[in-house]
Amino acid sequence: MEDKLENPYSLKIVWAILLVLAPMPLVLSTPLATEILIYAIFAMGFNLALGHTGILSFGHAAYFGLGCYITGMALRYLELGVFPALLLGTVAAGLAALALAALAVKRQGVYFAMISLAFSQMLYFLALSPLKGLTGGEDGLKFIPKLAIEFPVTLDLSRPWSAYWFTLLFFALALFAMRQVLNSPMGRLLPAVRENEARVKSLGFPSHALKIMSMAISGLFCGLAGGLLTVYLGYVPLSTLHWFTSGSIMMMTILGGMQSFSGPIVGVLVFLCLQDVTGNFTERWELFSGTLFMALILLFPQGVAGTIRQRFQHRTAPAIPERQA
């Protein structure tokens, strides 16, 4: 009989994650805690594509950056409220992911990865020069108002604590939404697509449609994360569309553990904390962070969360009785 505690998508796991992360500002700085929540949503979206569906993408910064810019433009130029602006940015990123997947998802492995990278860099250079009148070019999109919202109490998003609780609310919603996706009939088929797409096709399931839907939902999560970053910072850095952002979120996901519900969140927590600690001691924090990253990958080959979970399962697994002669 399967133990409910071993269900990676159990509600107990979701509540445990929230209970661990909610008091982060008591230990970490509030800005760092807020960024961890934002990038955790980004990593969950990326992991849906790579870890659960097996779609290698080098261009997820496209959806993150789109969420940033569309939300920022809606706040600055259209003067929308925070919630409509976030919705617009999230939907725009999801539609972009849907369109790219529909056009290119039949390309396997590195071919799709390079197409996604090209798409991301295309958006980067569009924001850098041709559309700099809207995007701010190299300086990024600035002068985005930080608004106060009534939900259900007044939250002034210019204050760090208010921004943190606002972000935590959306993180909790994203966490429960991802659980629902992975527990759905579609979500339960995604690992089969990852492991053996040909067999999934032979059984009559629409593997291409499953991959397209996975990418679209992944884009929605990434767009939401980008929108939240814009609301939090009050401006949009051009770097949100750069390939380095795609590489960073891939490193965070691998560090925490792919094919795992909590893995991307753990990876973001470890990566950003290492970056913060090493950045306080040296300007060359990338060198030390990279060295620590390699050491952690060697120590935890399936990611931090994946390796710990595997060892826990081995220890708690019932012993196989010896056969008597």
LINTA-V748211 format. One record per helix or strand of 2 or more residues. SS is the DSSP state (H for helix, E for strand). FROM is the first residue (numbers start at 1). LEN is the number of residues. If there is no record, write none. Layout:
# LINTA-V748211
SS:FROM:LEN ; SS:FROM:LEN
This chain:
# LINTA-V748211
H:4:3 ; H:11:12 ; H:24:3 ; H:30:23 ; H:61:16 ; H:82:23 ; H:110:21 ; H:132:4 ; H:137:3 ; E:148:3 ; E:154:3 ; H:160:24 ; H:185:11 ; H:197:6 ; H:207:27 ; H:238:4 ; H:243:14 ; H:263:19 ; H:285:15 ; H:304:13
